[in-house]
Amino acid sequence: MAVLDHISSQEAMALENKYGAQNYHPLPVVLSKGEGVYVWDVEGKKYYDFLSAYSSLNQGHCHPKIVNAMIKQAKQLTLTSRAFYNDMLGRYEKFTCEFFGFDKLLPINSGAEAVETALKLCRKWAYEVKGLDINKAEIIVCDGNFHGRTTTIISFSNDPVARKNFGPYTDGFIKIEYDNIQALEDVLITNPNVAGFMVEPIQGEAGVFVPSEGYLAKAKALCEKYNVLFIADEVQTGIARTGRLLATCGNCKCADKNCSGTPEVKPDILILGKALSGGLYPVSAVLANNEVMNVIRPGNHGSTFGGNPVAAAVAIAALEVVRDEKLAENASKLGELFRSELNKYIETSSIVNLVRGKGLLNAILINDDEDSDTAWNICLKLRDNGLLAKPTHGNIIRFAPPLVMTEEQLLDCVSIIIKTLKDFE
């Protein structure tokens, strides 16, 4: 079979099942084309993409500006490693630091890599700046977190599927309840070895759990009080997804054109990924100010592909699209409309209990237990009706379309979702 020969959906799925590791459980649809908010399967059927590759495609599929930036750079220079300078990395670092209001950026490739980088950075700061005894630093994380699936990260995960039979696990982490300020303070008061607190501003994989108003600001204040680094994992929530440039922006007006982009709740370490890539090329980053980032010296950390010229060009273009097309503002407006329309239906629904979220990161809670297959079956029916989404648990469906969606398209999607849910009432 030639690489570009047409194959059917069944043939494509059979190939993956035979030759690929079974580490995912994809919805049975085989995609071959994407543009904006739409994707097409190999048979030519058109769908709304309501997952956006877990928020990697905030700018939509194959955005021409980002594609052109990638092609242009790929024809010029693709990789040098960090053994040499290249003429794109510094430009990318300057642009992104100014975009988010930080002094320095450490370029990596994937979200999990960026989380691991942030953990190392926090520990090194704890020993060299805060003065903790070597190998005593601990980092506070939250129950229900999802920061990736590396061996260190799964050590503080609650997900039994991600954890089971991958031990022994890494020490140095303290788990507390999410959205519980008292739990955070109780640890900070009693444990002098805490180096940092890492948190998702909204827990996406757990089911789009939005913390109570003021939680992030209070957590940041406690971190400052106890000289602990506040680490925000905005791999999924960042870059306009929640209606603001960053979810840690709290009540500031990042959707407004005059906003500086500096978050109201400014993390000491900011972790970005997914939409930093525009959905084209793996790009992630860790940002911090000099007093934190300057503990990293040559040889402490690195990546052959981290900061490569193609990634730099793609990331700059991806952020320019977010800024120029006012995607945070659009996500804020359409998110409110989406939840409003769904709530009208939920008032008389027996199958959906609630809709929650911010911006265009939302989820519905299905009236069934977590071990059921109801949410999966609803997603199969949504597929049949021309919309692609995926359960995040047995009874939760996450909805996260590209932020380039129009109001007319959103209302069409709401109609598809409601029509589908009615079949399960």
N, C-alpha and C positions, 0 to 999 in steps of 0.2 A: 504494500500500500504506500503510495507516494504521500509525502507529508501534507500536501494541499488537496488531496483527493477528498471529495465530499463523502461524508459518512452520515448515517442516520443517528437519531438520538439513542436508539437501542444499541447500536454498534459502539458509540462513544462511551456509553455507560458500561458496557461489557468490557471494553478495554481497560477502563479505570479499575473495575472490580477485579480483573484478572492480574494486572501488572502493578497496580498502585497499592500502597499501604492503606489499610482501612482505618485511617485516623480521623475521617470526617463522615458525617451522615447527611449528604446533600439532598435537597429537594430534587425529585426526579424531573429535571428540565435541563437541556443541554444548550447553552448559549453560544452564539457565534458572531454576534454583532451588537454594538452599543452606540447610542448617540443621545446625548442629553439625558433625559429622564427615562429613555426607552432602551430595551434590549430585545433582540430577536433570537429565537431558537433556530436550530439547523434546518428545521422544516419551514422556517419563514414566519412563524407566528410571533406577533408583537406583544410585549408586556410592559407595564410600568414596573420599574425597579424601585421597590420600597424597602430595600435594605442598604443599597449604596456600598456594598462590600464593607459592611460594618463601619460606615461613615468615612471610608477612604475616598469616596467619589462625591464629596460635597459639591465640586465644580461640575458634576455631570460626567457622563461617559465621553471620552475622546474629545475633550474641549480643544478646539482648534488652536488656541493660543499656546496651551501647554504642549500639545502634540508637536507644534511647529518648533517650540523651544527645544524639545527633546531631539527632534530630527536634526535641527541645525547644529546642536552641540555634538550629537553622535557622529556627525560627518567630520567634525573638527578634532575632537580629543575625547576619549571615553574614560580612560583610567591612567593614573600615574602612580597610584598608591601614595601614602604620605611620606615616602622616602624623598619626594621632591615637592616643591610648590607647584600649584597650577593656577591659571589666571582666572578661575571661576570661584574657587572656594572662599577667598577673602571677600569677594563681592556678595556671595550668599550669606556669609556670617554677618557682615555689616548690615545688609538689608533686613535680615531676620531679627537681629538684636534690636535694631531701631524700630522694627514693626511691633515687637512685643515689649520693648522697654527694658532690656537686660544688657549687661556689659559684654558677656561672652557666650559662645555657643560651642558645644561639642557635638560634631556630626556623626551619626550612626545610621543604621539601615532600617531596622525593624522596631516595632513598639516594644517588644520584650527586651531587645538589646538596650534600648533607651532606659527602660526601667532598671535593668542590671547596672547600667552606667550610673544612674542616679543613686542607687544603693551604695556603690563603691565610693562615689563622690561624697556622699553624706558621712560614711564611716571615716574616710580620710580626713575630712574636715573635723570630725569629732576628736580624733587623736591629735591632730596638728594645730588646731585652733582652739577648740573647747578644752582640750587637755585631759580627755578621758584616758584611763589606763588601756594599754594595747589589748585588743581582742575582747574588750568588755562592752563595746557599744551595742546598743539595742535600738531597733526601729519599730515604732508602733504602726500597725496596719489595722484594717477593719474587717470584721466578719462579712462574708458575702462578697469579698473583693474579687476582681479579675484583673490581673496585671500581666498575664502571659502564662506560658507553660514551661519555662526553663526549670532546671532542678532546684535552683534557689527559690524561684517564685512559687512553685507548687508547694514548697515547704510551709508557706503560710496561707495556703488556699484552703477553703472549706469544701471544695468540689471533690467528692470521693472518686469520680471518674478520672480527674486529672492527677490525683495523688496516689491512688492505690497501686502498690507494687512498684513504685518508683523511689522508694527510700533507699538508704537512710536520708533523713531530711536535714536541712541546714538550720542551725540554731541562730539566735540573735534577733528574733522577732516576737513581738507581743501583740496579740489580737484583742481588740475591743469591739464593742457594739458600734455599728455605724450610726451616725446622727445622734450620738450620746455624748454631750460635752462633759458631763460629770464623770463618765468612764475615762475620758481622756485625761481630765485633771487628776483623777485618783491615781493614775499611773505616774503622771509627771511629778506629783507631790512626793511619792514614795520611792521612786526609782531615779537615782542620780545618773545612771548610765544611759539614759535615753538620748540618742543622737538626732532622731528625726521622726516625723509623723507623715506617713505617705497615705494619700487619700484620693479617691476618684470624686470629683465634685458632684457627679451623678453616677450611681452604680448602674452601668449599662447592661452588662452581661447578667447581672443578678435580677434584672427585670425592670430597668429604668426607674430605680428608686431615687427620688429627688429629696434631698435633706430639708429639714425645716428652715424657715427663713432665719438668717443670721448665724447658722451653724458654722459655715466656713470662716466667717469673720471672727467668731468667738474662738474657733480652733487656732486660727493664726495668732490671735492675741495671747493665747495660752502658750503657744510655741515661743513667742517673743519673750514672755515672762520667764520661762524656764530655759532660755537659750537653747532651743531645739529647732532644727530646720523643718519648715513646712514644705513638703514635697507634693506637688499637684500632678497627678497622672491625668493629663488631658489628651491622651492619645486618641480617644474616641469623642470626647466632649468638646475638644478645642477646635479652633479655626471655623467659627461661625455656626457650628451645628446647633447650639442651644439658643440661638438668637442674639448672641453676643460673641465677640471675637474669642473670648475664653469664658468657660462656665464659671471660673473664679472671679469674674467681673462683678458678681453680686448684683447690686442695683444700679451700677453705673450704666451709661448710655452708649455702649459699644456699637449699638445698631445705628447710632447717629453719625452722620458724615463728618462731624467736627471732633469726634472722639479721638483721643491720642492713642488709644489702644492699650494704655497702661491699666492693668486690672486694679479694681478697688481692693481686693484681697490678693495682694501680690505674693506669689509663692517665693520661697528662697531657692527652690529648684523646680523648674517647669519641664515637664516631659511632653513632647509632641511627636506625632507620627501620622499614620493613615492619610488624612487629607492634605498633609504637607506635601504629599506625593502627587496630588491631583489624580490619583488612581492609576498613574502610569508607570511608576518606577519606585522601588522601595527607598523611602527617605524617612528618617526620624532624627530627633535632636533633643539634647538636654541643654537648657539655658539657665544661667545663674549670674549673679554679679561677681565682681572680682574677689571679694572677701571669701567667697566659697570656691569659685572655679580655679583660683590661683594655686590651690593645693595640688592640682594635677600638673605633673611635670613629664618631660619626655620619657617614654617607656612605661608609664603607669597604666595607660589604657590606649586601645587603638583598634582599628579595623581596616583591612586592606581596601574595602570598597567605601568606607565611611568618608564622606566629603568628596566623592569623585565628581568630575566636572559635569556629567550628565545629571546626577542628582541635584547638584547646585543649580543648574539652569532650570530644571523642572520645578524645584521648590520655589524659586523666585517667581516664575510664571504663575504657579499655583496660588501663591499669596497675592499676587497682583490681581488675579481674577476675583478672589474673595473681596478685595478692597474696591476694585473698579466697578464690579457688578453688584455691590452692596448686598452680599449674600447673607450677612448677619441680619440685616434689616428685613430681608425677605423671609428668612427662617423664623424670625420673631412674629411677623404678621401672619404667615401661613400656619405656624404652629398654634396660635390662638384660634384661628379659624377651624383647624382640624379638630382640636379638642372640643370646641363649642358644638360643632356638627355631630361629633360622636356622642357627646353628652346628651344631646336631644334624643338620639336613638336609645341610649342606655337607660333613660328614664322609664321606658316600657319594656326593656329587654330582660329575658330570663337567662340568656347565654353569656352576657358580658356584665361584669360587676362594676368596672371603672376603666377610665382612660387616664393616664398620667404622663407627665413629661415636661420638657421645656423646649421651645423652639421646634425644630423638626426631628427631635429625638423623643419618641413617644412609645407607649406600650398599652395594650389592653389586657385586662385580667379576665380570663375565661372562667365561667362558673363551673369549675370541675377541679378535681384534685391534681396535684403536680405529677402524679404517676399515670395520668390518663393520656390518651392519644388524641384528645379532642382538638387541641391547638394545632397539632400536626395535620389532622384531617381538614381543619378549616383552611390551613395554608395550601393544601392540595386543591381545595375548591377555589381559593383565590387565584391560584395558578390557572385553573381551567377558565376562570373569568377574566384573565388578562392582567393579573397583578402578582408580583413575587414578593413574599415576605417569609419569615422563618421564626419558629418558636425559639425562645431563649430558655424556657423551661416547659414542662408539660402543660402548663395552663397559662402561659404568658406569650403573647406575640408582639415582637418589636417592629415598629414602623419608623423607618429612617430614609426617606427619599432624598435624591439629590436636591441641593438647595437652589438650583436653577429652575425649579418647578414654578409654573405659573398658577395663579388662583384658579383659572379654568381647569387646568389639569388636576389640581388638588381636589376640587369638588367632584370631578369625574372619578377620581380614586375613592373618595368618600362614598360615592354611590355604589361602586363595586364592592367595597368592604361591607357596607350595610346590606346590600343585596345578598352577599355570601353568608353573612351572619344570620340572616332571616331563615336560611335553609337549615340552620341548626337549632332554631328556637323550639 
